[in-house]
Amino acid sequence: MSRYTKDPQAKLDYSVDWGSWLQPSETITASTWTVPDGITQATPAPSFTTTEATIWLSGGTVGVYYAVVNHITTNQGREDDRTVHIHVAQR
């Protein structure tokens, strides 16, 4: 589980590194993100490599914690989720 503090004016990228969870020769073949109301999925669009998934976020309300969930599927048919916790605060 990853935790970050983000300024409400910032537009930043957040990643989940799945490398240590993946089996030898296993790769990510699909990645989706669930973003709660109140924080914005920004551009560029979410992306992924064979071992990592990335999303760009902007906005948010000061004092609020947001749980952004990454869901991946692998070439071996396994699926799992990881949650990135974003706390919005003036920096």
MMTF fields as JSON, N, C-alpha, C and O atoms, coordinates in Angstrom:
{
  "mmtfVersion": "1.0.0",
  "mmtfProducer": "UNKNOWN",
  "numBonds": 363,
  "numAtoms": 364,
  "numGroups": 91,
  "numChains": 1,
  "numModels": 1,
  "chainsPerModel": [1],
  "groupsPerChain": [91],
  "chainIdList": ["A"],
  "bondAtomList": [4, 2, 8, 6, 12, 10, 16, 14, 20, 18, 24, 22, 28, 26, 32, 30, 36, 34, 40, 38, 44, 42, 48, 46, 52, 50, 56, 54, 60, 58, 64, 62, 68, 66, 72, 70, 76, 74, 80, 78, 84, 82, 88, 86, 92, 90, 96, 94, 100, 98, 104, 102, 108, 106, 112, 110, 116, 114, 120, 118, 124, 122, 128, 126, 132, 130, 136, 134, 140, 138, 144, 142, 148, 146, 152, 150, 156, 154, 160, 158, 164, 162, 168, 166, 172, 170, 176, 174, 180, 178, 184, 182, 188, 186, 192, 190, 196, 194, 200, 198, 204, 202, 208, 206, 212, 210, 216, 214, 220, 218, 224, 222, 228, 226, 232, 230, 236, 234, 240, 238, 244, 242, 248, 246, 252, 250, 256, 254, 260, 258, 264, 262, 268, 266, 272, 270, 276, 274, 280, 278, 284, 282, 288, 286, 292, 290, 296, 294, 300, 298, 304, 302, 308, 306, 312, 310, 316, 314, 320, 318, 324, 322, 328, 326, 332, 330, 336, 334, 340, 338, 344, 342, 348, 346, 352, 350, 356, 354, 360, 358],
  "bondOrderList": [1, 1, 1, 1, 1, 1, 1, 1, 1, 1, 1, 1, 1, 1, 1, 1, 1, 1, 1, 1, 1, 1, 1, 1, 1, 1, 1, 1, 1, 1, 1, 1, 1, 1, 1, 1, 1, 1, 1, 1, 1, 1, 1, 1, 1, 1, 1, 1, 1, 1, 1, 1, 1, 1, 1, 1, 1, 1, 1, 1, 1, 1, 1, 1, 1, 1, 1, 1, 1, 1, 1, 1, 1, 1, 1, 1, 1, 1, 1, 1, 1, 1, 1, 1, 1, 1, 1, 1, 1, 1],
  "groupList": [{"groupName": "MET", "atomNameList": ["N", "CA", "C", "O"], "elementList": ["N", "C", "C", "O"], "formalChargeList": [0, 0, 0, 0], "bondAtomList": [1, 0, 2, 1, 3, 2], "bondOrderList": [1, 1, 2], "singleLetterCode": "M", "chemCompType": "L-PEPTIDE LINKING"}, {"groupName": "SER", "atomNameList": ["N", "CA", "C", "O"], "elementList": ["N", "C", "C", "O"], "formalChargeList": [0, 0, 0, 0], "bondAtomList": [1, 0, 2, 1, 3, 2], "bondOrderList": [1, 1, 2], "singleLetterCode": "S", "chemCompType": "L-PEPTIDE LINKING"}, {"groupName": "ARG", "atomNameList": ["N", "CA", "C", "O"], "elementList": ["N", "C", "C", "O"], "formalChargeList": [0, 0, 0, 0], "bondAtomList": [1, 0, 2, 1, 3, 2], "bondOrderList": [1, 1, 2], "singleLetterCode": "R", "chemCompType": "L-PEPTIDE LINKING"}, {"groupName": "TYR", "atomNameList": ["N", "CA", "C", "O"], "elementList": ["N", "C", "C", "O"], "formalChargeList": [0, 0, 0, 0], "bondAtomList": [1, 0, 2, 1, 3, 2], "bondOrderList": [1, 1, 2], "singleLetterCode": "Y", "chemCompType": "L-PEPTIDE LINKING"}, {"groupName": "THR", "atomNameList": ["N", "CA", "C", "O"], "elementList": ["N", "C", "C", "O"], "formalChargeList": [0, 0, 0, 0], "bondAtomList": [1, 0, 2, 1, 3, 2], "bondOrderList": [1, 1, 2], "singleLetterCode": "T", "chemCompType": "L-PEPTIDE LINKING"}, {"groupName": "LYS", "atomNameList": ["N", "CA", "C", "O"], "elementList": ["N", "C", "C", "O"], "formalChargeList": [0, 0, 0, 0], "bondAtomList": [1, 0, 2, 1, 3, 2], "bondOrderList": [1, 1, 2], "singleLetterCode": "K", "chemCompType": "L-PEPTIDE LINKING"}, {"groupName": "ASP", "atomNameList": ["N", "CA", "C", "O"], "elementList": ["N", "C", "C", "O"], "formalChargeList": [0, 0, 0, 0], "bondAtomList": [1, 0, 2, 1, 3, 2], "bondOrderList": [1, 1, 2], "singleLetterCode": "D", "chemCompType": "L-PEPTIDE LINKING"}, {"groupName": "PRO", "atomNameList": ["N", "CA", "C", "O"], "elementList": ["N", "C", "C", "O"], "formalChargeList": [0, 0, 0, 0], "bondAtomList": [1, 0, 2, 1, 3, 2], "bondOrderList": [1, 1, 2], "singleLetterCode": "P", "chemCompType": "L-PEPTIDE LINKING"}, {"groupName": "GLN", "atomNameList": ["N", "CA", "C", "O"], "elementList": ["N", "C", "C", "O"], "formalChargeList": [0, 0, 0, 0], "bondAtomList": [1, 0, 2, 1, 3, 2], "bondOrderList": [1, 1, 2], "singleLetterCode": "Q", "chemCompType": "L-PEPTIDE LINKING"}, {"groupName": "ALA", "atomNameList": ["N", "CA", "C", "O"], "elementList": ["N", "C", "C", "O"], "formalChargeList": [0, 0, 0, 0], "bondAtomList": [1, 0, 2, 1, 3, 2], "bondOrderList": [1, 1, 2], "singleLetterCode": "A", "chemCompType": "L-PEPTIDE LINKING"}, {"groupName": "LEU", "atomNameList": ["N", "CA", "C", "O"], "elementList": ["N", "C", "C", "O"], "formalChargeList": [0, 0, 0, 0], "bondAtomList": [1, 0, 2, 1, 3, 2], "bondOrderList": [1, 1, 2], "singleLetterCode": "L", "chemCompType": "L-PEPTIDE LINKING"}, {"groupName": "VAL", "atomNameList": ["N", "CA", "C", "O"], "elementList": ["N", "C", "C", "O"], "formalChargeList": [0, 0, 0, 0], "bondAtomList": [1, 0, 2, 1, 3, 2], "bondOrderList": [1, 1, 2], "singleLetterCode": "V", "chemCompType": "L-PEPTIDE LINKING"}, {"groupName": "TRP", "atomNameList": ["N", "CA", "C", "O"], "elementList": ["N", "C", "C", "O"], "formalChargeList": [0, 0, 0, 0], "bondAtomList": [1, 0, 2, 1, 3, 2], "bondOrderList": [1, 1, 2], "singleLetterCode": "W", "chemCompType": "L-PEPTIDE LINKING"}, {"groupName": "GLY", "atomNameList": ["N", "CA", "C", "O"], "elementList": ["N", "C", "C", "O"], "formalChargeList": [0, 0, 0, 0], "bondAtomList": [1, 0, 2, 1, 3, 2], "bondOrderList": [1, 1, 2], "singleLetterCode": "G", "chemCompType": "PEPTIDE LINKING"}, {"groupName": "GLU", "atomNameList": ["N", "CA", "C", "O"], "elementList": ["N", "C", "C", "O"], "formalChargeList": [0, 0, 0, 0], "bondAtomList": [1, 0, 2, 1, 3, 2], "bondOrderList": [1, 1, 2], "singleLetterCode": "E", "chemCompType": "L-PEPTIDE LINKING"}, {"groupName": "ILE", "atomNameList": ["N", "CA", "C", "O"], "elementList": ["N", "C", "C", "O"], "formalChargeList": [0, 0, 0, 0], "bondAtomList": [1, 0, 2, 1, 3, 2], "bondOrderList": [1, 1, 2], "singleLetterCode": "I", "chemCompType": "L-PEPTIDE LINKING"}, {"groupName": "PHE", "atomNameList": ["N", "CA", "C", "O"], "elementList": ["N", "C", "C", "O"], "formalChargeList": [0, 0, 0, 0], "bondAtomList": [1, 0, 2, 1, 3, 2], "bondOrderList": [1, 1, 2], "singleLetterCode": "F", "chemCompType": "L-PEPTIDE LINKING"}, {"groupName": "ASN", "atomNameList": ["N", "CA", "C", "O"], "elementList": ["N", "C", "C", "O"], "formalChargeList": [0, 0, 0, 0], "bondAtomList": [1, 0, 2, 1, 3, 2], "bondOrderList": [1, 1, 2], "singleLetterCode": "N", "chemCompType": "L-PEPTIDE LINKING"}, {"groupName": "HIS", "atomNameList": ["N", "CA", "C", "O"], "elementList": ["N", "C", "C", "O"], "formalChargeList": [0, 0, 0, 0], "bondAtomList": [1, 0, 2, 1, 3, 2], "bondOrderList": [1, 1, 2], "singleLetterCode": "H", "chemCompType": "L-PEPTIDE LINKING"}],
  "groupTypeList": [0, 1, 2, 3, 4, 5, 6, 7, 8, 9, 5, 10, 6, 3, 1, 11, 6, 12, 13, 1, 12, 10, 8, 7, 1, 14, 4, 15, 4, 9, 1, 4, 12, 4, 11, 7, 6, 13, 15, 4, 8, 9, 4, 7, 9, 7, 1, 16, 4, 4, 4, 14, 9, 4, 15, 12, 10, 1, 13, 13, 4, 11, 13, 11, 3, 3, 9, 11, 11, 17, 18, 15, 4, 4, 17, 8, 13, 2, 14, 6, 6, 2, 4, 11, 18, 15, 18, 11, 9, 8, 2],
  "groupIdList": [1, 2, 3, 4, 5, 6, 7, 8, 9, 10, 11, 12, 13, 14, 15, 16, 17, 18, 19, 20, 21, 22, 23, 24, 25, 26, 27, 28, 29, 30, 31, 32, 33, 34, 35, 36, 37, 38, 39, 40, 41, 42, 43, 44, 45, 46, 47, 48, 49, 50, 51, 52, 53, 54, 55, 56, 57, 58, 59, 60, 61, 62, 63, 64, 65, 66, 67, 68, 69, 70, 71, 72, 73, 74, 75, 76, 77, 78, 79, 80, 81, 82, 83, 84, 85, 86, 87, 88, 89, 90, 91],
  "secStructList": [7, 3, 3, 3, 3, 3, 7, 6, 6, 7, 3, 3, 3, 3, 3, 3, 3, 7, 6, 6, 6, 1, 7, 6, 6, 7, 7, 3, 3, 3, 3, 3, 3, 3, 7, 7, 6, 6, 3, 3, 3, 7, 1, 1, 7, 7, 3, 3, 7, 1, 1, 3, 3, 3, 3, 3, 3, 3, 3, 7, 7, 6, 6, 7, 3, 3, 3, 3, 3, 3, 3, 3, 3, 3, 6, 6, 1, 7, 3, 3, 3, 3, 3, 3, 3, 3, 3, 3, 7, 7, 7],
  "xCoordList": [0.849, 0.0, 0.894, 1.819, 0.625, 1.407, 0.608, -0.605, 1.315, 0.69, 1.472, 2.701, 0.729, 1.339, 0.568, -0.625, 1.271, 0.626, 0.732, 1.799, -0.381, -0.47, -1.093, -2.093, -0.525, -1.117, -2.336, -2.309, -3.407, -4.592, -4.337, -5.084, -3.301, -2.974, -2.05, -1.842, -1.497, -0.524, -1.195, -2.293, -0.506, -0.873, 0.342, 1.388, 0.204, 1.338, 1.01, -0.152, 2.072, 1.915, 2.17, 3.032, 1.404, 1.512, 1.57, 0.824, 2.469, 2.676, 2.596, 2.87, 2.215, 2.282, 3.289, 3.122, 4.334, 5.341, 4.961, 5.041, 4.553, 4.102, 5.236, 5.006, 6.447, 7.562, 7.824, 8.052, 7.798, 8.1, 6.951, 7.168, 5.758, 4.593, 4.501, 4.024, 4.957, 4.866, 5.794, 6.881, 5.351, 6.153, 7.168, 6.998, 8.22, 9.158, 8.422, 7.573, 8.741, 8.162, 6.694, 6.063, 6.152, 4.776, 4.82, 5.709, 3.853, 3.797, 2.37, 1.406, 2.25, 0.938, 0.433, 1.156, -0.826, -1.436, -2.602, -3.036, -3.108, -4.188, -4.126, -3.748, -4.506, -4.496, -5.627, -5.775, -6.425, -7.477, -7.347, -6.749, -7.905, -7.872, -9.275, -10.092, -9.563, -10.805, -10.439, -9.675, -10.998, -10.688, -11.954, -12.977, -11.908, -13.108, -13.477, -12.643, -14.731, -15.175, -14.341, -13.97, -14.052, -13.343, -11.907, -11.329, -11.325, -9.983, -10.113, -10.977, -9.258, -9.457, -8.36, -7.175, -8.762, -7.799, -7.406, -8.257, -6.135, -5.648, -5.026, -4.925, -4.613, -3.886, -2.404, -2.012, -1.574, -1.897, -2.708, -2.832, -3.247, -4.074, -3.24, -2.017, -3.915, -3.194, -2.435, -2.859, -1.311, -0.486, 0.088, 0.007, 0.671, 1.346, 2.452, 2.424, 3.428, 4.503, 4.296, 3.225, 5.282, 5.152, 5.154, 4.751, 5.61, 5.727, 5.157, 5.128, 4.703, 4.294, 3.084, 2.954, 2.193, 1.015, 1.078, 1.456, 0.702, 0.823, -0.464, -1.115, -0.822, -1.956, -1.529, -0.685, -2.114, -1.902, -3.143, -4.265, -2.939, -4.048, -3.872, -2.754, -5.004, -5.0, -6.17, -7.064, -6.144, -7.252, -7.275, -6.249, -8.474, -8.667, -8.977, -8.681, -9.574, -9.967, -8.998, -8.697, -8.511, -7.568, -8.174, -9.325, -7.375, -7.799, -8.458, -8.756, -8.692, -9.377, -8.35, -7.365, -8.599, -7.811, -8.583, -9.778, -7.919, -8.533, -7.854, -6.63, -8.644, -8.127, -8.328, -9.456, -7.225, -7.229, -6.754, -5.68, -7.549, -7.282, -6.831, -7.463, -5.723, -5.217, -5.537, -5.223, -6.169, -6.495, -5.722, -5.791, -4.976, -4.222, -4.594, -5.072, -4.352, -4.451, -3.106, -2.463, -2.68, -1.375, -1.526, -2.609, -0.41, -0.413, -0.624, -0.829, -0.578, -0.859, -2.279, -2.643, -3.074, -4.467, -4.722, -5.863, -3.671, -3.887, -4.366, -4.015, -5.182, -5.69, -5.54, -5.68, -5.25, -5.118, -5.28, -5.241, -5.461, -5.636, -4.578, -4.119, -4.197, -3.385, -4.009, -4.499, -3.983, -4.566, -3.473, -2.542, -3.596, -2.715, -3.532, -4.588, -3.043, -3.748, -3.138, -1.937, -3.996, -3.569, -4.211, -5.435, -3.367, -3.841, -3.588, -2.461, -4.631, -4.488, -4.26, -5.03, -3.166, -2.807, -2.1, -1.417, -2.254, -1.493, -0.025, 0.351, 0.795, 2.238, 2.98, 4.207],
  "yCoordList": [-1.168, 0.0, 1.231, 1.331, 2.155, 3.377, 4.557, 4.645, 5.471, 6.686, 7.897, 7.933, 8.892, 10.113, 11.318, 11.231, 12.449, 13.725, 14.559, 14.648, 15.171, 15.917, 17.279, 17.38, 18.317, 19.651, 19.674, 19.029, 20.401, 20.404, 21.02, 20.751, 21.834, 22.454, 21.587, 21.877, 20.526, 19.699, 18.723, 18.224, 18.473, 17.408, 16.497, 16.88, 15.279, 14.384, 12.967, 12.569, 12.215, 10.806, 9.932, 10.224, 8.857, 7.873, 6.5, 6.205, 5.666, 4.353, 3.233, 3.427, 2.062, 0.833, -0.06, -0.39, -0.449, -1.356, -2.778, -3.14, -3.564, -4.933, -5.947, -7.145, -5.494, -6.375, -7.469, -8.617, -7.148, -8.167, -9.165, -10.254, -8.823, -9.71, -10.671, -11.797, -10.222, -11.034, -12.239, -12.176, -13.331, -14.542, -14.371, -13.493, -15.204, -15.129, -15.269, -16.146, -14.429, -14.343, -13.887, -13.888, -13.507, -12.981, -11.474, -10.783, -10.972, -9.552, -9.022, -9.784, -7.73, -7.069, -6.965, -6.532, -7.371, -7.265, -6.282, -5.857, -5.921, -4.933, -4.258, -4.872, -2.978, -2.211, -1.195, -0.458, -1.154, -0.154, 0.509, -0.052, 1.692, 2.452, 2.856, 3.189, 2.829, 3.353, 4.595, 4.526, 5.732, 7.013, 7.533, 7.699, 7.797, 8.25, 9.692, 10.455, 10.041, 11.416, 12.349, 12.008, 13.537, 14.549, 14.749, 15.804, 13.77, 13.889, 13.523, 12.727, 14.1, 13.98, 13.179, 13.41, 12.234, 11.543, 12.541, 12.993, 12.886, 13.907, 13.263, 12.039, 14.102, 13.622, 13.75, 14.656, 12.916, 11.88, 10.73, 10.598, 9.917, 8.78, 7.78, 7.731, 6.981, 5.927, 5.026, 4.815, 4.508, 3.657, 2.514, 2.515, 1.541, 0.462, -0.112, -0.047, -0.679, -1.427, -2.887, -3.252, -3.715, -5.12, -5.337, -6.402, -4.325, -4.501, -3.355, -3.454, -2.268, -1.085, -0.414, -0.376, 0.118, 0.85, 2.28, 2.499, 3.259, 4.668, 5.411, 5.16, 6.348, 7.244, 8.656, 8.837, 9.653, 11.061, 11.566, 11.303, 12.301, 12.835, 14.334, 14.839, 15.03, 16.455, 16.741, 15.913, 17.934, 18.368, 17.699, 17.273, 17.618, 17.061, 18.162, 19.333, 17.78, 18.706, 18.591, 17.49, 19.732, 19.75, 19.019, 19.247, 18.139, 17.392, 16.06, 15.303, 15.759, 14.523, 13.48, 13.801, 12.233, 11.084, 10.381, 10.124, 10.075, 9.386, 8.037, 7.935, 7.013, 5.675, 5.417, 5.26, 5.375, 5.148, 3.709, 3.33, 2.913, 1.476, 1.109, 1.475, 0.377, -0.158, -1.654, -2.41, -2.06, -3.477, -3.913, -3.272, -5.024, -5.524, -6.969, -7.717, -7.325, -8.699, -9.038, -8.187, -10.301, -10.7, -11.698, -12.227, -11.941, -12.916, -14.344, -15.245, -14.567, -15.882, -15.957, -16.937, -14.91, -14.922, -14.501, -14.536, -14.103, -13.659, -12.212, -11.43, -11.868, -10.513, -10.12, -10.952, -8.833, -8.347, -6.834, -6.176, -6.299, -4.868, -4.354, -5.076, -3.093, -2.364, -0.982, -0.398, -0.468, 0.83, 1.853, 1.598, 3.004, 4.141, 5.154, 5.603, 5.508, 6.463, 7.851, 8.051, 8.799, 10.177, 11.073, 11.131, 11.773, 12.764, 14.133, 14.452, 14.934, 16.264, 17.272, 17.355, 18.045, 19.054, 20.204, 19.997, 21.415, 22.549, 22.308, 21.942, 22.512, 22.296, 23.568, 23.594],
  "zCoordList": [0.0, 0.0, 0.0, 0.807, -0.892, -1.008, -0.478, -0.672, 0.201, 0.731, 0.25, 0.314, -0.237, -0.736, -0.214, 0.076, -0.099, 0.184, -1.078, -1.686, -1.471, -2.718, -2.471, -1.761, -3.039, -2.995, -3.923, -4.972, -3.567, -4.436, -5.814, -6.754, -5.944, -7.237, -8.094, -9.272, -7.505, -8.214, -9.179, -8.932, -10.269, -11.214, -11.265, -11.787, -10.718, -10.55, -11.001, -11.079, -11.295, -11.654, -10.436, -9.606, -10.348, -9.265, -9.912, -10.845, -9.404, -10.012, -8.986, -7.801, -9.472, -8.689, -9.395, -10.569, -8.677, -9.216, -8.811, -7.637, -9.775, -9.549, -9.69, -9.528, -9.987, -10.303, -9.288, -9.671, -8.008, -6.991, -6.815, -6.284, -7.24, -7.119, -8.308, -8.167, -9.469, -10.688, -10.63, -10.057, -11.228, -11.342, -12.486, -13.332, -12.517, -13.64, -14.979, -15.134, -15.915, -17.266, -17.276, -18.333, -16.139, -16.082, -16.326, -15.829, -17.094, -17.402, -17.275, -17.353, -17.082, -17.056, -18.492, -19.39, -18.693, -20.018, -20.041, -21.111, -18.869, -18.778, -17.411, -16.414, -17.389, -16.152, -16.185, -17.159, -15.121, -14.994, -13.624, -12.705, -13.501, -12.247, -11.854, -12.712, -10.563, -10.015, -9.211, -8.249, -9.623, -9.006, -8.329, -8.994, -7.015, -6.318, -6.69, -7.176, -6.452, -6.652, -5.783, -4.66, -6.325, -5.556, -5.98, -5.719, -6.622, -7.188, -8.656, -9.021, -9.509, -10.948, -11.617, -11.379, -12.456, -13.316, -14.392, -15.157, -14.458, -15.38, -16.614, -16.708, -17.554, -18.718, -18.448, -17.712, -18.988, -19.975, -19.376, -18.159, -20.256, -19.842, -19.045, -19.18, -18.211, -17.49, -18.473, -19.609, -17.998, -18.849, -18.015, -16.787, -18.715, -17.999, -18.862, -20.091, -18.164, -18.81, -18.44, -17.955, -18.656, -18.297, -16.791, -16.322, -16.008, -14.554, -13.717, -12.49, -14.35, -13.587, -14.224, -15.447, -13.374, -13.844, -13.303, -12.152, -14.149, -13.787, -14.107, -15.122, -13.197, -13.411, -13.024, -12.147, -13.681, -13.352, -12.639, -13.071, -11.532, -10.741, -10.515, -10.419, -10.434, -10.113, -9.178, -9.0, -8.586, -7.741, -6.388, -5.859, -5.843, -4.512, -3.519, -3.758, -2.41, -1.357, -0.194, 0.266, 0.279, 1.396, 2.597, 2.967, 3.191, 4.365, 4.073, 4.997, 2.798, 2.423, 1.98, 1.316, 2.357, 1.913, 0.806, 0.949, -0.274, -1.405, -1.606, -1.524, -1.866, -2.161, -3.649, -4.117, -4.385, -5.831, -6.051, -5.584, -6.759, -6.872, -8.285, -9.276, -8.346, -9.611, -9.672, -8.753, -10.777, -11.014, -12.251, -13.299, -12.113, -13.27, -13.579, -12.727, -14.836, -15.314, -15.934, -16.55, -15.765, -16.301, -17.439, -17.69, -18.121, -19.215, -18.727, -19.539, -17.411, -16.843, -16.271, -15.621, -16.521, -16.104, -14.664, -14.203, -13.944, -12.567, -12.576, -13.46, -11.567, -11.397, -9.937, -9.04, -9.707, -8.332, -8.313, -9.352, -7.116, -6.896, -5.934, -5.049, -6.121, -5.154, -4.999, -5.965, -3.769, -3.471, -3.201, -2.437, -3.832, -3.6, -2.789, -3.235, -1.607, -0.743, -0.93, -0.748, -1.296, -1.554, -0.49, -0.371, 0.282, 1.239, 0.622, 0.244, 0.522, -0.079, 1.038, 1.995, 0.89, 1.888, 1.196, 0.193, 1.719, 1.204, 1.482, 2.595, 0.483, 0.65, 0.415, 0.509]
}
